[in-house]
């Protein structure tokens, strides 16, 4: 079982930035992609962004496109999510997770998908 450890959340003002990190306990060549989904109170889980492990293809949801940037460092088994121009609606618990090809497409097209938490998640709160 691969362990995923998320870090980097916190409280930030609107317009500010945060960077999330997700480190896997070992290489994950069997996963198509790694990325993030989020869940705000009372709302469904939403795929935010993911990046394919071998080719580095990035997928973004419409709500974060142009503001968030995902990257990976395969040597460190780590995926990063740079979040800029944060908005109050970005407030949620962010979870790192493997993504299948179907889930990656769901992120890009905005269709629903099932996401499962592998770790505790990290809280991101955007508020003035």
PyMOL commands that place a pseudoatom at each C-alpha (Angstrom):
pseudoatom trace, name=CA, resn=UNK, resi=1, chain=A, elem=C, hetatm=0, pos=[0.000, 0.000, 0.000]
pseudoatom trace, name=CA, resn=UNK, resi=2, chain=A, elem=C, hetatm=0, pos=[1.342, 3.381, -1.005]
pseudoatom trace, name=CA, resn=UNK, resi=3, chain=A, elem=C, hetatm=0, pos=[1.097, 6.089, 1.616]
pseudoatom trace, name=CA, resn=UNK, resi=4, chain=A, elem=C, hetatm=0, pos=[0.399, 9.632, 0.465]
pseudoatom trace, name=CA, resn=UNK, resi=5, chain=A, elem=C, hetatm=0, pos=[1.262, 12.549, 2.720]
pseudoatom trace, name=CA, resn=UNK, resi=6, chain=A, elem=C, hetatm=0, pos=[-0.233, 15.937, 1.965]
pseudoatom trace, name=CA, resn=UNK, resi=7, chain=A, elem=C, hetatm=0, pos=[1.056, 19.231, 3.263]
pseudoatom trace, name=CA, resn=UNK, resi=8, chain=A, elem=C, hetatm=0, pos=[0.953, 22.949, 2.587]
pseudoatom trace, name=CA, resn=UNK, resi=9, chain=A, elem=C, hetatm=0, pos=[-2.587, 23.972, 3.373]
pseudoatom trace, name=CA, resn=UNK, resi=10, chain=A, elem=C, hetatm=0, pos=[-3.521, 26.871, 5.594]
pseudoatom trace, name=CA, resn=UNK, resi=11, chain=A, elem=C, hetatm=0, pos=[-5.308, 30.173, 5.814]
pseudoatom trace, name=CA, resn=UNK, resi=12, chain=A, elem=C, hetatm=0, pos=[-4.799, 32.698, 3.057]
pseudoatom trace, name=CA, resn=UNK, resi=13, chain=A, elem=C, hetatm=0, pos=[-6.452, 35.919, 2.025]
pseudoatom trace, name=CA, resn=UNK, resi=14, chain=A, elem=C, hetatm=0, pos=[-8.293, 36.218, -1.283]
pseudoatom trace, name=CA, resn=UNK, resi=15, chain=A, elem=C, hetatm=0, pos=[-5.792, 36.804, -4.047]
pseudoatom trace, name=CA, resn=UNK, resi=16, chain=A, elem=C, hetatm=0, pos=[-3.039, 35.057, -2.137]
pseudoatom trace, name=CA, resn=UNK, resi=17, chain=A, elem=C, hetatm=0, pos=[-1.113, 31.891, -2.901]
pseudoatom trace, name=CA, resn=UNK, resi=18, chain=A, elem=C, hetatm=0, pos=[-0.465, 28.518, -1.350]
pseudoatom trace, name=CA, resn=UNK, resi=19, chain=A, elem=C, hetatm=0, pos=[1.492, 25.491, -2.489]
pseudoatom trace, name=CA, resn=UNK, resi=20, chain=A, elem=C, hetatm=0, pos=[0.373, 21.982, -1.667]
pseudoatom trace, name=CA, resn=UNK, resi=21, chain=A, elem=C, hetatm=0, pos=[2.703, 18.998, -1.721]
pseudoatom trace, name=CA, resn=UNK, resi=22, chain=A, elem=C, hetatm=0, pos=[1.942, 15.318, -1.895]
pseudoatom trace, name=CA, resn=UNK, resi=23, chain=A, elem=C, hetatm=0, pos=[4.696, 12.793, -1.325]
pseudoatom trace, name=CA, resn=UNK, resi=24, chain=A, elem=C, hetatm=0, pos=[4.254, 9.092, -1.969]
pseudoatom trace, name=CA, resn=UNK, resi=25, chain=A, elem=C, hetatm=0, pos=[6.069, 6.544, 0.161]
pseudoatom trace, name=CA, resn=UNK, resi=26, chain=A, elem=C, hetatm=0, pos=[7.403, 4.841, -2.961]
pseudoatom trace, name=CA, resn=UNK, resi=27, chain=A, elem=C, hetatm=0, pos=[7.311, 5.267, -6.753]
pseudoatom trace, name=CA, resn=UNK, resi=28, chain=A, elem=C, hetatm=0, pos=[3.884, 4.842, -8.292]
pseudoatom trace, name=CA, resn=UNK, resi=29, chain=A, elem=C, hetatm=0, pos=[4.436, 3.594, -11.844]
pseudoatom trace, name=CA, resn=UNK, resi=30, chain=A, elem=C, hetatm=0, pos=[1.131, 1.743, -11.861]
pseudoatom trace, name=CA, resn=UNK, resi=31, chain=A, elem=C, hetatm=0, pos=[-0.877, 4.926, -11.537]
pseudoatom trace, name=CA, resn=UNK, resi=32, chain=A, elem=C, hetatm=0, pos=[-1.747, 6.904, -14.640]
pseudoatom trace, name=CA, resn=UNK, resi=33, chain=A, elem=C, hetatm=0, pos=[-1.641, 10.216, -12.806]
pseudoatom trace, name=CA, resn=UNK, resi=34, chain=A, elem=C, hetatm=0, pos=[-1.443, 11.837, -9.411]
pseudoatom trace, name=CA, resn=UNK, resi=35, chain=A, elem=C, hetatm=0, pos=[-3.360, 14.871, -8.360]
pseudoatom trace, name=CA, resn=UNK, resi=36, chain=A, elem=C, hetatm=0, pos=[-5.845, 16.562, -6.123]
pseudoatom trace, name=CA, resn=UNK, resi=37, chain=A, elem=C, hetatm=0, pos=[-9.514, 16.600, -5.476]
pseudoatom trace, name=CA, resn=UNK, resi=38, chain=A, elem=C, hetatm=0, pos=[-11.265, 18.769, -2.919]
pseudoatom trace, name=CA, resn=UNK, resi=39, chain=A, elem=C, hetatm=0, pos=[-14.352, 18.721, -0.800]
pseudoatom trace, name=CA, resn=UNK, resi=40, chain=A, elem=C, hetatm=0, pos=[-16.035, 21.749, 0.685]
pseudoatom trace, name=CA, resn=UNK, resi=41, chain=A, elem=C, hetatm=0, pos=[-18.594, 21.412, 3.490]
pseudoatom trace, name=CA, resn=UNK, resi=42, chain=A, elem=C, hetatm=0, pos=[-21.910, 20.182, 2.151]
pseudoatom trace, name=CA, resn=UNK, resi=43, chain=A, elem=C, hetatm=0, pos=[-20.585, 19.782, -1.381]
pseudoatom trace, name=CA, resn=UNK, resi=44, chain=A, elem=C, hetatm=0, pos=[-19.587, 16.849, -3.543]
pseudoatom trace, name=CA, resn=UNK, resi=45, chain=A, elem=C, hetatm=0, pos=[-15.966, 15.972, -4.161]
pseudoatom trace, name=CA, resn=UNK, resi=46, chain=A, elem=C, hetatm=0, pos=[-14.504, 17.893, -7.064]
pseudoatom trace, name=CA, resn=UNK, resi=47, chain=A, elem=C, hetatm=0, pos=[-11.527, 16.911, -9.159]
pseudoatom trace, name=CA, resn=UNK, resi=48, chain=A, elem=C, hetatm=0, pos=[-9.154, 19.860, -9.164]
pseudoatom trace, name=CA, resn=UNK, resi=49, chain=A, elem=C, hetatm=0, pos=[-6.069, 18.868, -11.113]
pseudoatom trace, name=CA, resn=UNK, resi=50, chain=A, elem=C, hetatm=0, pos=[-3.858, 15.912, -11.903]
pseudoatom trace, name=CA, resn=UNK, resi=51, chain=A, elem=C, hetatm=0, pos=[-0.696, 15.194, -13.839]
pseudoatom trace, name=CA, resn=UNK, resi=52, chain=A, elem=C, hetatm=0, pos=[0.268, 12.040, -15.695]
pseudoatom trace, name=CA, resn=UNK, resi=53, chain=A, elem=C, hetatm=0, pos=[3.234, 10.367, -14.107]
pseudoatom trace, name=CA, resn=UNK, resi=54, chain=A, elem=C, hetatm=0, pos=[5.142, 9.307, -17.198]
pseudoatom trace, name=CA, resn=UNK, resi=55, chain=A, elem=C, hetatm=0, pos=[4.415, 12.142, -19.656]
pseudoatom trace, name=CA, resn=UNK, resi=56, chain=A, elem=C, hetatm=0, pos=[3.641, 15.051, -17.350]
pseudoatom trace, name=CA, resn=UNK, resi=57, chain=A, elem=C, hetatm=0, pos=[0.331, 15.879, -19.018]
pseudoatom trace, name=CA, resn=UNK, resi=58, chain=A, elem=C, hetatm=0, pos=[-1.591, 18.255, -16.760]
pseudoatom trace, name=CA, resn=UNK, resi=59, chain=A, elem=C, hetatm=0, pos=[-5.359, 18.323, -16.362]
pseudoatom trace, name=CA, resn=UNK, resi=60, chain=A, elem=C, hetatm=0, pos=[-7.286, 21.159, -14.732]
pseudoatom trace, name=CA, resn=UNK, resi=61, chain=A, elem=C, hetatm=0, pos=[-10.852, 21.758, -13.748]
pseudoatom trace, name=CA, resn=UNK, resi=62, chain=A, elem=C, hetatm=0, pos=[-12.460, 24.871, -15.200]
pseudoatom trace, name=CA, resn=UNK, resi=63, chain=A, elem=C, hetatm=0, pos=[-12.774, 26.475, -11.778]
pseudoatom trace, name=CA, resn=UNK, resi=64, chain=A, elem=C, hetatm=0, pos=[-8.995, 26.516, -11.268]
pseudoatom trace, name=CA, resn=UNK, resi=65, chain=A, elem=C, hetatm=0, pos=[-7.670, 26.777, -14.811]
pseudoatom trace, name=CA, resn=UNK, resi=66, chain=A, elem=C, hetatm=0, pos=[-5.290, 29.693, -15.167]
pseudoatom trace, name=CA, resn=UNK, resi=67, chain=A, elem=C, hetatm=0, pos=[-4.859, 30.025, -11.408]
pseudoatom trace, name=CA, resn=UNK, resi=68, chain=A, elem=C, hetatm=0, pos=[-3.490, 26.663, -10.298]
pseudoatom trace, name=CA, resn=UNK, resi=69, chain=A, elem=C, hetatm=0, pos=[-0.421, 24.887, -11.654]
pseudoatom trace, name=CA, resn=UNK, resi=70, chain=A, elem=C, hetatm=0, pos=[0.388, 21.246, -11.016]
pseudoatom trace, name=CA, resn=UNK, resi=71, chain=A, elem=C, hetatm=0, pos=[3.864, 19.787, -11.326]
pseudoatom trace, name=CA, resn=UNK, resi=72, chain=A, elem=C, hetatm=0, pos=[5.697, 16.643, -10.363]
pseudoatom trace, name=CA, resn=UNK, resi=73, chain=A, elem=C, hetatm=0, pos=[9.131, 15.535, -9.291]
pseudoatom trace, name=CA, resn=UNK, resi=74, chain=A, elem=C, hetatm=0, pos=[9.326, 11.830, -9.988]
pseudoatom trace, name=CA, resn=UNK, resi=75, chain=A, elem=C, hetatm=0, pos=[12.720, 11.550, -8.310]
pseudoatom trace, name=CA, resn=UNK, resi=76, chain=A, elem=C, hetatm=0, pos=[11.077, 12.660, -5.060]
pseudoatom trace, name=CA, resn=UNK, resi=77, chain=A, elem=C, hetatm=0, pos=[7.758, 10.879, -5.678]
pseudoatom trace, name=CA, resn=UNK, resi=78, chain=A, elem=C, hetatm=0, pos=[6.131, 14.258, -5.102]
pseudoatom trace, name=CA, resn=UNK, resi=79, chain=A, elem=C, hetatm=0, pos=[3.394, 16.230, -6.778]
pseudoatom trace, name=CA, resn=UNK, resi=80, chain=A, elem=C, hetatm=0, pos=[2.892, 19.943, -6.181]
pseudoatom trace, name=CA, resn=UNK, resi=81, chain=A, elem=C, hetatm=0, pos=[-0.114, 22.185, -6.618]
pseudoatom trace, name=CA, resn=UNK, resi=82, chain=A, elem=C, hetatm=0, pos=[0.691, 25.870, -6.825]
pseudoatom trace, name=CA, resn=UNK, resi=83, chain=A, elem=C, hetatm=0, pos=[-2.472, 27.803, -6.100]
pseudoatom trace, name=CA, resn=UNK, resi=84, chain=A, elem=C, hetatm=0, pos=[-2.495, 31.474, -7.037]
pseudoatom trace, name=CA, resn=UNK, resi=85, chain=A, elem=C, hetatm=0, pos=[-5.226, 34.103, -7.052]
pseudoatom trace, name=CA, resn=UNK, resi=86, chain=A, elem=C, hetatm=0, pos=[-7.082, 32.178, -4.401]
pseudoatom trace, name=CA, resn=UNK, resi=87, chain=A, elem=C, hetatm=0, pos=[-10.797, 32.761, -3.992]
pseudoatom trace, name=CA, resn=UNK, resi=88, chain=A, elem=C, hetatm=0, pos=[-13.098, 32.080, -1.035]
pseudoatom trace, name=CA, resn=UNK, resi=89, chain=A, elem=C, hetatm=0, pos=[-14.738, 29.335, -3.108]
pseudoatom trace, name=CA, resn=UNK, resi=90, chain=A, elem=C, hetatm=0, pos=[-11.424, 27.481, -3.103]
pseudoatom trace, name=CA, resn=UNK, resi=91, chain=A, elem=C, hetatm=0, pos=[-11.959, 26.796, 0.590]
pseudoatom trace, name=CA, resn=UNK, resi=92, chain=A, elem=C, hetatm=0, pos=[-12.062, 23.030, 1.060]
pseudoatom trace, name=CA, resn=UNK, resi=93, chain=A, elem=C, hetatm=0, pos=[-10.133, 20.040, 2.269]
pseudoatom trace, name=CA, resn=UNK, resi=94, chain=A, elem=C, hetatm=0, pos=[-7.723, 19.051, -0.474]
pseudoatom trace, name=CA, resn=UNK, resi=95, chain=A, elem=C, hetatm=0, pos=[-6.855, 15.403, -0.926]
pseudoatom trace, name=CA, resn=UNK, resi=96, chain=A, elem=C, hetatm=0, pos=[-4.022, 13.902, -2.907]
pseudoatom trace, name=CA, resn=UNK, resi=97, chain=A, elem=C, hetatm=0, pos=[-4.890, 10.764, -4.820]
pseudoatom trace, name=CA, resn=UNK, resi=98, chain=A, elem=C, hetatm=0, pos=[-3.948, 8.583, -7.762]
pseudoatom trace, name=CA, resn=UNK, resi=99, chain=A, elem=C, hetatm=0, pos=[-6.032, 9.294, -10.848]
pseudoatom trace, name=CA, resn=UNK, resi=100, chain=A, elem=C, hetatm=0, pos=[-7.063, 6.868, -13.546]
pseudoatom trace, name=CA, resn=UNK, resi=101, chain=A, elem=C, hetatm=0, pos=[-7.361, 7.995, -17.148]
pseudoatom trace, name=CA, resn=UNK, resi=102, chain=A, elem=C, hetatm=0, pos=[-11.131, 8.215, -16.688]
pseudoatom trace, name=CA, resn=UNK, resi=103, chain=A, elem=C, hetatm=0, pos=[-10.760, 10.399, -13.619]
pseudoatom trace, name=CA, resn=UNK, resi=104, chain=A, elem=C, hetatm=0, pos=[-8.260, 12.639, -15.403]
pseudoatom trace, name=CA, resn=UNK, resi=105, chain=A, elem=C, hetatm=0, pos=[-10.731, 13.110, -18.245]
pseudoatom trace, name=CA, resn=UNK, resi=106, chain=A, elem=C, hetatm=0, pos=[-13.459, 13.872, -15.721]
pseudoatom trace, name=CA, resn=UNK, resi=107, chain=A, elem=C, hetatm=0, pos=[-11.309, 16.641, -14.266]
pseudoatom trace, name=CA, resn=UNK, resi=108, chain=A, elem=C, hetatm=0, pos=[-10.808, 18.137, -17.707]
pseudoatom trace, name=CA, resn=UNK, resi=109, chain=A, elem=C, hetatm=0, pos=[-14.434, 17.854, -18.832]
pseudoatom trace, name=CA, resn=UNK, resi=110, chain=A, elem=C, hetatm=0, pos=[-16.015, 18.722, -15.504]
pseudoatom trace, name=CA, resn=UNK, resi=111, chain=A, elem=C, hetatm=0, pos=[-18.023, 15.532, -15.353]
pseudoatom trace, name=CA, resn=UNK, resi=112, chain=A, elem=C, hetatm=0, pos=[-18.617, 13.703, -12.132]
pseudoatom trace, name=CA, resn=UNK, resi=113, chain=A, elem=C, hetatm=0, pos=[-16.306, 10.982, -10.931]
pseudoatom trace, name=CA, resn=UNK, resi=114, chain=A, elem=C, hetatm=0, pos=[-15.705, 9.029, -7.800]
pseudoatom trace, name=CA, resn=UNK, resi=115, chain=A, elem=C, hetatm=0, pos=[-12.661, 10.047, -5.795]
pseudoatom trace, name=CA, resn=UNK, resi=116, chain=A, elem=C, hetatm=0, pos=[-11.246, 8.276, -2.777]
pseudoatom trace, name=CA, resn=UNK, resi=117, chain=A, elem=C, hetatm=0, pos=[-9.136, 9.804, -0.060]
pseudoatom trace, name=CA, resn=UNK, resi=118, chain=A, elem=C, hetatm=0, pos=[-5.797, 8.126, 0.502]
pseudoatom trace, name=CA, resn=UNK, resi=119, chain=A, elem=C, hetatm=0, pos=[-4.679, 10.477, 3.241]
pseudoatom trace, name=CA, resn=UNK, resi=120, chain=A, elem=C, hetatm=0, pos=[-6.017, 12.912, 5.794]
pseudoatom trace, name=CA, resn=UNK, resi=121, chain=A, elem=C, hetatm=0, pos=[-6.173, 15.792, 3.391]
pseudoatom trace, name=CA, resn=UNK, resi=122, chain=A, elem=C, hetatm=0, pos=[-5.061, 19.329, 4.029]
pseudoatom trace, name=CA, resn=UNK, resi=123, chain=A, elem=C, hetatm=0, pos=[-7.369, 22.215, 4.837]
pseudoatom trace, name=CA, resn=UNK, resi=124, chain=A, elem=C, hetatm=0, pos=[-7.258, 25.292, 2.622]
pseudoatom trace, name=CA, resn=UNK, resi=125, chain=A, elem=C, hetatm=0, pos=[-9.184, 28.295, 3.864]
pseudoatom trace, name=CA, resn=UNK, resi=126, chain=A, elem=C, hetatm=0, pos=[-9.429, 31.481, 1.840]
pseudoatom trace, name=CA, resn=UNK, resi=127, chain=A, elem=C, hetatm=0, pos=[-10.875, 34.316, 3.824]
pseudoatom trace, name=CA, resn=UNK, resi=128, chain=A, elem=C, hetatm=0, pos=[-10.225, 37.916, 4.635]
for i in range(1, 128): cmd.bond("trace and resi %d" % i, "trace and resi %d" % (i + 1))
show_as sticks, trace
zoom trace
